[in-house]
Amino acid sequence: MPHSKRQKIGVIGLGIIGRGVTANLRCKGFQVFVWNRTPRPVPNFVGSPAELAEICDYIQIFVSDDEALLQTAHQLSEKLAPRHIVIAHSTVAPDSMRTAAEIVESRGARFIEAPFTGSKIAAEKGELVFYVAGDEATLQEARPILEASSREIMKIGELGQATAVKIATNMVTAASVQATAEALALVQALGLPLEKFVEAMQGNASHSTTLAMKMPKMIKRDFEPHFSTKHMLKDMQIANQLGLSNYLDLGVTAAARDQLLEQMQWGYGDDDFSAVARKYLPETESTGHEEPQLAEREEQTSAEAIAPAPEVAPVLAQMSLPPSVAAAGVGSAGAGEAKEAIPARRGFLAHLLRRARQLLKQPVSSKEG
């Protein structure tokens, strides 16, 4: 067995990706020890990140957000030494990645930034693509470990830059899936078979591997998580913050974020992020989720929280509202407080008001014609 495979590998975080990477490392002959915040009945599960550092020379981190990454780096640091290489795979803000590197390197250990593209299936097949940054000699030493679960390792540049590339690619992915959900809604509204749209997209220049995987599942409302809504939302929030910091108007990214946020508010954060299609396509079977209930205080104040334009109110009065929305109330004052008072219904009510305005405009445009 090559020398590299005699080394012990530590994996922190046993989510969808961490589990797949662990399985591939073991399949390739590496000895792997694992730790997860929630204990799991799996082989070589240790008691803490510090214990993992005592056992292993190489440690891969698959935690979900900035706070978890920095906390993990601190927990490891007390046992880190120059023999260690810590590989951080989290998608976080570039500043958080650099801070994690500083914590690790302050103990004399070495650090590699390695976010990735690829979800559940790619992790299980060992076909992730890693975007990496770090010292060249360190990257060469860690390469056999990364190769065990990837089909490509792409060198990006300095620490923080690989994470920036990962965030940027996810911006395209989130926007593409959101646009597809809207396109499916339009096709359906016009009475066309959704399968014809899928067929048309297969020969379209904008088709992609992501859409090939997501579109059939979106039509079936199959939102089994491959990349969760809550994680994509986190990435879009990072992207928008980076945009603000650099004086950029990221309108499409902000819109994608808002649709993901709406799914979170309805309790679908653990579903695949393609769940944004849920609001556009009819439900064919029970999802097991119930409409979230507003707090009593919000119910009492909601009549003052939503204010349609005066010309829209008569139309709303004639429209059939779901009981849950009718209970929320449609009043005449306090429109500026709507976001705080009823966030869970924000998207639906905005859509309702737009539809009402469209109905009002129809006879006017007819006369003008």
C-alpha positions as a Markdown table, in Angstrom:
| # | Residue | x | y | z |
|---|---|---|---|---|
| 1 | Met | 0.0 | 0.0 | 0.0 |
| 2 | Pro | 1.4 | 3.5 | -0.9 |
| 3 | His | 2.7 | 5.5 | 2.0 |
| 4 | Ser | -0.2 | 8.0 | 1.7 |
| 5 | Lys | -2.7 | 5.3 | 2.3 |
| 6 | Arg | -1.1 | 4.3 | 5.5 |
| 7 | Gln | -1.9 | 7.7 | 6.9 |
| 8 | Lys | -5.1 | 8.1 | 9.0 |
| 9 | Ile | -7.8 | 10.4 | 7.5 |
| 10 | Gly | -10.2 | 12.3 | 9.7 |
| 11 | Val | -13.6 | 13.5 | 8.4 |
| 12 | Ile | -15.7 | 16.0 | 10.2 |
| 13 | Gly | -19.3 | 16.3 | 9.2 |
| 14 | Leu | -21.3 | 13.4 | 8.0 |
| 15 | Gly | -24.0 | 15.1 | 5.9 |
| 16 | Ile | -24.7 | 14.1 | 2.3 |
| 17 | Ile | -21.2 | 14.9 | 1.1 |
| 18 | Gly | -19.2 | 13.8 | 4.1 |
| 19 | Arg | -20.8 | 10.4 | 4.1 |
| 20 | Gly | -20.0 | 9.9 | 0.4 |
| 21 | Val | -16.4 | 11.1 | 0.8 |
| 22 | Thr | -15.9 | 8.8 | 3.8 |
| 23 | Ala | -17.2 | 5.8 | 1.8 |
| 24 | Asn | -14.9 | 6.6 | -1.2 |
| 25 | Leu | -11.8 | 7.0 | 1.1 |
| 26 | Arg | -12.4 | 3.6 | 2.7 |
| 27 | Cys | -13.1 | 2.1 | -0.7 |
| 28 | Lys | -9.7 | 3.4 | -1.9 |
| 29 | Gly | -7.9 | 1.8 | 1.1 |
| 30 | Phe | -7.6 | 4.7 | 3.5 |
| 31 | Gln | -8.1 | 4.3 | 7.2 |
| 32 | Val | -10.8 | 6.8 | 8.1 |
| 33 | Phe | -12.0 | 8.2 | 11.5 |
| 34 | Val | -15.0 | 10.4 | 11.7 |
| 35 | Trp | -16.8 | 12.9 | 13.9 |
| 36 | Asn | -20.2 | 14.6 | 13.6 |
| 37 | Arg | -21.9 | 17.1 | 15.9 |
| 38 | Thr | -24.8 | 14.6 | 16.2 |
| 39 | Pro | -23.3 | 11.2 | 17.1 |
| 40 | Arg | -23.7 | 8.5 | 14.5 |
| 41 | Pro | -23.5 | 4.7 | 14.8 |
| 42 | Val | -20.8 | 4.3 | 12.2 |
| 43 | Pro | -17.3 | 2.8 | 12.3 |
| 44 | Asn | -14.4 | 4.7 | 13.9 |
| 45 | Phe | -16.6 | 7.5 | 15.3 |
| 46 | Val | -14.6 | 9.5 | 17.8 |
| 47 | Gly | -15.5 | 11.8 | 20.7 |
| 48 | Ser | -14.4 | 15.2 | 19.5 |
| 49 | Pro | -12.5 | 17.1 | 16.8 |
| 50 | Ala | -9.5 | 17.3 | 19.2 |
| 51 | Glu | -9.5 | 13.5 | 19.5 |
| 52 | Leu | -9.6 | 13.2 | 15.7 |
| 53 | Ala | -6.5 | 15.5 | 15.5 |
| 54 | Glu | -4.7 | 13.2 | 17.9 |
| 55 | Ile | -5.3 | 10.2 | 15.7 |
| 56 | Cys | -5.1 | 11.6 | 12.2 |
| 57 | Asp | -2.6 | 13.5 | 10.2 |
| 58 | Tyr | -5.1 | 14.7 | 7.5 |
| 59 | Ile | -8.5 | 16.2 | 8.4 |
| 60 | Gln | -11.3 | 17.0 | 6.0 |
| 61 | Ile | -14.0 | 19.4 | 7.2 |
| 62 | Phe | -17.5 | 19.2 | 5.7 |
| 63 | Val | -19.5 | 21.5 | 8.0 |
| 64 | Ser | -22.3 | 23.7 | 6.6 |
| 65 | Asp | -21.6 | 27.3 | 7.5 |
| 66 | Asp | -19.2 | 30.0 | 8.6 |
| 67 | Glu | -19.9 | 29.6 | 12.4 |
| 68 | Ala | -19.5 | 25.8 | 12.2 |
| 69 | Leu | -16.2 | 26.1 | 10.3 |
| 70 | Leu | -14.6 | 28.5 | 12.7 |
| 71 | Gln | -15.8 | 26.6 | 15.7 |
| 72 | Thr | -14.4 | 23.4 | 14.3 |
| 73 | Ala | -11.0 | 25.1 | 13.6 |
| 74 | His | -10.9 | 26.3 | 17.2 |
| 75 | Gln | -11.8 | 22.8 | 18.5 |
| 76 | Leu | -9.0 | 21.2 | 16.4 |
| 77 | Ser | -6.4 | 23.9 | 17.2 |
| 78 | Glu | -5.5 | 22.6 | 20.7 |
| 79 | Lys | -4.2 | 19.4 | 19.2 |
| 80 | Leu | -2.8 | 20.6 | 15.8 |
| 81 | Ala | 0.9 | 20.3 | 15.0 |
| 82 | Pro | 3.1 | 20.7 | 11.9 |
| 83 | Arg | 2.3 | 17.2 | 10.8 |
| 84 | His | -1.3 | 18.1 | 10.2 |
| 85 | Ile | -3.0 | 19.1 | 7.0 |
| 86 | Val | -6.5 | 20.5 | 7.4 |
| 87 | Ile | -8.7 | 20.6 | 4.3 |
| 88 | Ala | -11.8 | 22.9 | 4.6 |
| 89 | His | -14.6 | 22.0 | 2.1 |
| 90 | Ser | -17.3 | 24.3 | 3.5 |
| 91 | Thr | -18.9 | 27.0 | 1.3 |
| 92 | Val | -18.5 | 30.1 | 3.4 |
| 93 | Ala | -17.6 | 33.8 | 3.0 |
| 94 | Pro | -14.0 | 34.2 | 1.8 |
| 95 | Asp | -13.1 | 36.1 | 5.0 |
| 96 | Ser | -14.3 | 33.2 | 7.1 |
| 97 | Met | -12.1 | 30.8 | 5.1 |
| 98 | Arg | -9.1 | 33.0 | 5.6 |
| 99 | Thr | -9.8 | 33.2 | 9.3 |
| 100 | Ala | -10.0 | 29.4 | 9.6 |
| 101 | Ala | -6.7 | 29.2 | 7.9 |
| 102 | Glu | -5.1 | 31.6 | 10.4 |
| 103 | Ile | -6.4 | 29.5 | 13.3 |
| 104 | Val | -5.0 | 26.3 | 11.9 |
| 105 | Glu | -1.7 | 27.8 | 10.8 |
| 106 | Ser | -1.1 | 29.6 | 14.1 |
| 107 | Arg | -0.5 | 26.1 | 15.5 |
| 108 | Gly | 2.1 | 25.3 | 12.8 |
| 109 | Ala | -0.4 | 23.0 | 10.8 |
| 110 | Arg | -1.1 | 23.5 | 7.1 |
| 111 | Phe | -4.3 | 24.5 | 5.5 |
| 112 | Ile | -6.0 | 23.8 | 2.2 |
| 113 | Glu | -9.2 | 25.5 | 1.0 |
| 114 | Ala | -11.2 | 23.1 | -1.1 |
| 115 | Pro | -14.9 | 23.8 | -1.7 |
| 116 | Phe | -16.4 | 21.6 | -4.4 |
| 117 | Thr | -19.1 | 21.3 | -7.0 |
| 118 | Gly | -21.2 | 18.2 | -7.2 |
| 119 | Ser | -24.0 | 16.9 | -4.9 |
| 120 | Lys | -25.2 | 13.6 | -3.5 |
| 121 | Ile | -24.6 | 11.4 | -6.6 |
| 122 | Ala | -21.2 | 12.9 | -7.4 |
| 123 | Ala | -20.1 | 12.4 | -3.8 |
| 124 | Glu | -21.3 | 8.8 | -3.8 |
| 125 | Lys | -19.5 | 8.1 | -7.1 |
| 126 | Gly | -16.3 | 9.9 | -6.2 |
| 127 | Glu | -16.8 | 12.5 | -8.9 |
| 128 | Leu | -16.7 | 15.8 | -7.1 |
| 129 | Val | -14.8 | 18.7 | -8.5 |
| 130 | Phe | -12.6 | 20.5 | -6.0 |
| 131 | Tyr | -11.7 | 24.2 | -6.3 |
| 132 | Val | -8.5 | 24.4 | -4.3 |
| 133 | Ala | -6.1 | 27.1 | -2.9 |
| 134 | Gly | -3.1 | 26.7 | -0.7 |
| 135 | Asp | 0.6 | 26.1 | -0.6 |
| 136 | Glu | 1.7 | 24.0 | -3.6 |
| 137 | Ala | 3.7 | 21.5 | -1.6 |
| 138 | Thr | 0.8 | 21.0 | 0.8 |
| 139 | Leu | -1.5 | 20.5 | -2.2 |
| 140 | Gln | 0.7 | 17.9 | -3.6 |
| 141 | Glu | 0.9 | 16.0 | -0.4 |
| 142 | Ala | -2.9 | 16.0 | 0.0 |
| 143 | Arg | -3.7 | 15.3 | -3.6 |
| 144 | Pro | -4.2 | 11.5 | -3.2 |
| 145 | Ile | -6.8 | 12.2 | -0.5 |
| 146 | Leu | -8.7 | 14.6 | -2.8 |
| 147 | Glu | -8.4 | 12.3 | -5.8 |
| 148 | Ala | -10.2 | 9.5 | -3.8 |
| 149 | Ser | -13.5 | 11.4 | -4.1 |
| 150 | Ser | -13.1 | 13.6 | -7.2 |
| 151 | Arg | -12.8 | 13.6 | -10.9 |
| 152 | Glu | -11.0 | 16.9 | -11.1 |
| 153 | Ile | -8.9 | 19.1 | -8.8 |
| 154 | Met | -8.8 | 22.7 | -10.0 |
| 155 | Lys | -6.2 | 25.1 | -8.6 |
| 156 | Ile | -7.7 | 28.6 | -8.2 |
| 157 | Gly | -5.3 | 30.9 | -6.5 |
| 158 | Glu | -4.9 | 32.4 | -3.0 |
| 159 | Leu | -6.9 | 31.5 | 0.1 |
| 160 | Gly | -10.4 | 32.8 | -0.2 |
| 161 | Gln | -10.5 | 32.8 | -4.0 |
| 162 | Ala | -11.6 | 29.2 | -4.4 |
| 163 | Thr | -14.5 | 30.0 | -2.1 |
| 164 | Ala | -15.4 | 33.0 | -4.2 |
| 165 | Val | -15.4 | 30.9 | -7.3 |
| 166 | Lys | -17.7 | 28.4 | -5.6 |
| 167 | Ile | -20.1 | 31.1 | -4.5 |
| 168 | Ala | -20.2 | 32.5 | -8.1 |
| 169 | Thr | -21.0 | 29.1 | -9.6 |
| 170 | Asn | -23.8 | 28.6 | -7.2 |
| 171 | Met | -25.3 | 31.9 | -8.2 |
| 172 | Val | -25.6 | 30.6 | -11.7 |
| 173 | Thr | -27.1 | 27.3 | -10.5 |
| 174 | Ala | -29.7 | 28.8 | -8.2 |
| 175 | Ala | -30.8 | 31.3 | -10.9 |
| 176 | Ser | -31.0 | 28.6 | -13.5 |
| 177 | Val | -33.2 | 26.4 | -11.4 |
| 178 | Gln | -35.4 | 29.4 | -10.4 |
| 179 | Ala | -35.8 | 30.4 | -14.1 |
| 180 | Thr | -36.7 | 26.8 | -15.0 |
| 181 | Ala | -39.4 | 26.7 | -12.3 |
| 182 | Glu | -40.9 | 29.9 | -13.8 |
| 183 | Ala | -40.6 | 28.6 | -17.3 |
| 184 | Leu | -42.4 | 25.4 | -16.3 |
| 185 | Ala | -45.2 | 27.5 | -14.8 |
| 186 | Leu | -45.6 | 29.5 | -18.0 |
| 187 | Val | -45.7 | 26.4 | -20.2 |
| 188 | Gln | -48.3 | 24.9 | -17.9 |
| 189 | Ala | -50.4 | 28.0 | -17.8 |
| 190 | Leu | -50.5 | 28.0 | -21.6 |
| 191 | Gly | -51.8 | 24.5 | -21.6 |
| 192 | Leu | -48.7 | 22.8 | -23.0 |
| 193 | Pro | -47.3 | 19.4 | -21.8 |
| 194 | Leu | -44.4 | 20.0 | -19.5 |
| 195 | Glu | -42.6 | 17.0 | -21.1 |
| 196 | Lys | -42.5 | 19.0 | -24.3 |
| 197 | Phe | -40.6 | 21.8 | -22.6 |
| 198 | Val | -38.1 | 19.2 | -21.2 |
| 199 | Glu | -37.7 | 17.8 | -24.7 |
| 200 | Ala | -37.2 | 21.3 | -26.2 |
| 201 | Met | -34.6 | 22.2 | -23.5 |
| 202 | Gln | -32.5 | 19.1 | -24.3 |
| 203 | Gly | -31.5 | 20.6 | -27.6 |
| 204 | Asn | -31.2 | 24.1 | -26.3 |
| 205 | Ala | -27.9 | 25.9 | -25.8 |
| 206 | Ser | -28.9 | 26.8 | -22.2 |
| 207 | His | -29.4 | 23.2 | -21.1 |
| 208 | Ser | -27.1 | 21.9 | -18.4 |
| 209 | Thr | -26.3 | 18.9 | -16.3 |
| 210 | Thr | -28.1 | 20.5 | -13.4 |
| 211 | Leu | -31.3 | 21.0 | -15.5 |
| 212 | Ala | -31.1 | 17.5 | -16.9 |
| 213 | Met | -31.2 | 16.2 | -13.3 |
| 214 | Lys | -33.6 | 18.8 | -11.8 |
| 215 | Met | -36.4 | 19.3 | -14.4 |
| 216 | Pro | -37.9 | 15.8 | -14.3 |
| 217 | Lys | -37.9 | 15.8 | -10.5 |
| 218 | Met | -39.4 | 19.3 | -10.4 |
| 219 | Ile | -42.3 | 18.2 | -12.6 |
| 220 | Lys | -42.9 | 15.2 | -10.2 |
| 221 | Arg | -42.5 | 17.4 | -7.2 |
| 222 | Asp | -39.7 | 15.1 | -6.0 |
| 223 | Phe | -37.6 | 17.3 | -3.8 |
| 224 | Glu | -35.4 | 14.6 | -2.1 |
| 225 | Pro | -32.4 | 16.6 | -1.0 |
| 226 | His | -29.2 | 16.4 | -3.1 |
| 227 | Phe | -28.4 | 20.0 | -2.2 |
| 228 | Ser | -30.7 | 21.5 | 0.4 |
| 229 | Thr | -32.7 | 24.7 | 0.2 |
| 230 | Lys | -31.2 | 25.9 | 3.5 |
| 231 | His | -27.6 | 25.5 | 2.1 |
| 232 | Met | -28.4 | 27.1 | -1.2 |
| 233 | Leu | -30.1 | 30.0 | 0.6 |
| 234 | Lys | -27.0 | 30.4 | 2.8 |
| 235 | Asp | -24.8 | 30.6 | -0.3 |
| 236 | Met | -27.1 | 33.2 | -2.0 |
| 237 | Gln | -27.0 | 35.3 | 1.2 |
| 238 | Ile | -23.2 | 35.2 | 1.1 |
| 239 | Ala | -23.3 | 36.2 | -2.6 |
| 240 | Asn | -25.6 | 39.1 | -2.0 |
| 241 | Gln | -23.5 | 40.3 | 0.9 |
| 242 | Leu | -20.4 | 40.2 | -1.2 |
| 243 | Gly | -22.3 | 42.1 | -3.9 |
| 244 | Leu | -23.2 | 44.8 | -1.4 |
| 245 | Ser | -19.6 | 45.0 | -0.2 |
| 246 | Asn | -18.4 | 45.6 | -3.7 |
| 247 | Tyr | -21.2 | 48.0 | -4.7 |
| 248 | Leu | -22.8 | 45.5 | -7.2 |
| 249 | Asp | -26.5 | 45.2 | -7.9 |
| 250 | Leu | -27.0 | 41.4 | -8.0 |
| 251 | Gly | -30.7 | 41.5 | -8.9 |
| 252 | Val | -31.1 | 38.0 | -10.2 |
| 253 | Thr | -29.2 | 36.6 | -7.2 |
| 254 | Ala | -31.4 | 38.6 | -4.8 |
| 255 | Ala | -34.5 | 37.2 | -6.5 |
| 256 | Ala | -33.3 | 33.6 | -6.3 |
| 257 | Arg | -32.5 | 34.2 | -2.6 |
| 258 | Asp | -36.0 | 35.5 | -1.9 |
| 259 | Gln | -37.6 | 32.4 | -3.5 |
| 260 | Leu | -35.4 | 30.1 | -1.4 |
| 261 | Leu | -36.2 | 32.1 | 1.7 |
| 262 | Glu | -39.9 | 31.7 | 1.0 |
| 263 | Gln | -39.5 | 27.9 | 0.9 |
| 264 | Met | -37.6 | 28.1 | 4.2 |
| 265 | Gln | -40.4 | 30.1 | 5.7 |
| 266 | Trp | -42.9 | 27.4 | 4.7 |
| 267 | Gly | -40.7 | 24.8 | 6.4 |
| 268 | Tyr | -39.0 | 23.2 | 3.4 |
| 269 | Gly | -35.4 | 24.0 | 4.3 |
| 270 | Asp | -34.3 | 20.4 | 4.2 |
| 271 | Asp | -35.8 | 19.7 | 0.8 |
| 272 | Asp | -33.7 | 20.0 | -2.4 |
| 273 | Phe | -33.3 | 23.6 | -3.5 |
| 274 | Ser | -35.3 | 22.8 | -6.6 |
| 275 | Ala | -38.3 | 23.0 | -4.3 |
| 276 | Val | -38.7 | 26.6 | -5.5 |
| 277 | Ala | -40.8 | 24.9 | -8.2 |
| 278 | Arg | -43.4 | 24.0 | -5.5 |
| 279 | Lys | -45.2 | 27.4 | -5.7 |
| 280 | Tyr | -45.6 | 27.2 | -9.5 |
| 281 | Leu | -46.6 | 23.5 | -10.1 |
| 282 | Pro | -49.8 | 21.9 | -8.8 |
| 283 | Glu | -49.5 | 19.5 | -5.9 |
| 284 | Thr | -50.2 | 15.9 | -6.9 |
| 285 | Glu | -49.9 | 14.3 | -3.5 |
| 286 | Ser | -49.6 | 15.2 | 0.1 |
| 287 | Thr | -46.1 | 16.3 | 1.1 |
| 288 | Gly | -46.6 | 15.8 | 4.8 |
| 289 | His | -46.1 | 19.5 | 5.5 |
| 290 | Glu | -48.8 | 21.7 | 7.0 |
| 291 | Glu | -49.1 | 25.4 | 6.4 |
| 292 | Pro | -47.2 | 27.2 | 9.2 |
| 293 | Gln | -49.4 | 29.0 | 11.7 |
| 294 | Leu | -48.7 | 32.6 | 12.6 |
| 295 | Ala | -48.4 | 33.6 | 16.2 |
| 296 | Glu | -51.5 | 34.9 | 17.8 |
| 297 | Arg | -50.0 | 38.4 | 17.9 |
| 298 | Glu | -49.3 | 38.3 | 14.2 |
| 299 | Glu | -52.8 | 37.2 | 13.5 |
| 300 | Gln | -54.2 | 40.1 | 15.4 |
| 301 | Thr | -52.0 | 42.7 | 13.7 |
| 302 | Ser | -52.0 | 41.3 | 10.2 |
| 303 | Ala | -55.1 | 43.3 | 9.2 |
| 304 | Glu | -53.0 | 46.4 | 9.6 |
| 305 | Ala | -49.9 | 44.8 | 8.0 |
| 306 | Ile | -51.0 | 44.3 | 4.4 |
| 307 | Ala | -52.3 | 47.2 | 2.4 |
| 308 | Pro | -53.2 | 46.8 | -1.2 |
| 309 | Ala | -53.4 | 49.9 | -3.4 |
| 310 | Pro | -56.9 | 51.4 | -3.1 |
| 311 | Glu | -57.8 | 50.5 | -6.7 |
| 312 | Val | -56.9 | 46.8 | -6.0 |
| 313 | Ala | -59.0 | 46.3 | -2.9 |
| 314 | Pro | -62.4 | 45.8 | -4.8 |
| 315 | Val | -60.9 | 43.2 | -7.0 |
| 316 | Leu | -59.4 | 41.4 | -4.0 |
| 317 | Ala | -62.8 | 41.4 | -2.4 |
| 318 | Gln | -64.2 | 39.5 | -5.3 |
| 319 | Met | -61.4 | 36.9 | -5.5 |
| 320 | Ser | -61.7 | 33.6 | -3.6 |
| 321 | Leu | -59.0 | 33.6 | -1.0 |
| 322 | Pro | -57.7 | 30.4 | 0.8 |
| 323 | Pro | -59.0 | 30.3 | 4.4 |
| 324 | Ser | -55.5 | 30.7 | 5.8 |
| 325 | Val | -54.9 | 33.9 | 3.8 |
| 326 | Ala | -58.4 | 35.2 | 4.6 |
| 327 | Ala | -57.6 | 34.7 | 8.3 |
| 328 | Ala | -54.5 | 36.8 | 7.9 |
| 329 | Gly | -56.7 | 39.7 | 6.8 |
| 330 | Val | -56.4 | 42.3 | 4.0 |
| 331 | Gly | -56.6 | 45.8 | 5.5 |
| 332 | Ser | -56.0 | 49.4 | 4.6 |
| 333 | Ala | -53.0 | 50.6 | 6.7 |
| 334 | Gly | -49.5 | 49.9 | 7.8 |
| 335 | Ala | -48.1 | 48.5 | 4.5 |
| 336 | Gly | -44.6 | 49.3 | 5.6 |
| 337 | Glu | -44.8 | 46.7 | 8.4 |
| 338 | Ala | -45.8 | 43.8 | 6.2 |
| 339 | Lys | -42.4 | 42.2 | 6.0 |
| 340 | Glu | -42.0 | 42.0 | 9.8 |
| 341 | Ala | -45.6 | 41.0 | 10.5 |
| 342 | Ile | -46.2 | 38.1 | 8.1 |
| 343 | Pro | -43.0 | 36.9 | 6.4 |
| 344 | Ala | -44.5 | 33.5 | 5.6 |
| 345 | Arg | -47.2 | 35.0 | 3.4 |
| 346 | Arg | -45.1 | 37.7 | 1.8 |
| 347 | Gly | -44.5 | 35.9 | -1.5 |
| 348 | Phe | -48.1 | 34.7 | -1.9 |
| 349 | Leu | -49.7 | 38.0 | -1.1 |
| 350 | Ala | -47.3 | 39.9 | -3.5 |
| 351 | His | -48.3 | 37.5 | -6.2 |
| 352 | Leu | -52.0 | 38.0 | -5.3 |
| 353 | Leu | -51.7 | 41.8 | -5.6 |
| 354 | Arg | -49.9 | 41.6 | -8.9 |
| 355 | Arg | -52.6 | 39.4 | -10.3 |
| 356 | Ala | -55.3 | 41.7 | -9.1 |
| 357 | Arg | -53.6 | 44.7 | -10.8 |
| 358 | Gln | -53.3 | 42.6 | -14.0 |
| 359 | Leu | -57.1 | 42.0 | -13.9 |
| 360 | Leu | -57.8 | 45.7 | -13.4 |
| 361 | Lys | -55.6 | 46.6 | -16.4 |
| 362 | Gln | -57.2 | 44.2 | -18.9 |
| 363 | Pro | -60.4 | 46.2 | -19.7 |
| 364 | Val | -58.3 | 49.4 | -19.9 |
| 365 | Ser | -55.9 | 48.0 | -22.5 |
| 366 | Ser | -59.0 | 46.7 | -24.4 |
| 367 | Lys | -60.5 | 50.1 | -24.7 |
| 368 | Glu | -57.2 | 51.7 | -25.7 |
| 369 | Gly | -56.8 | 49.1 | -28.4 |
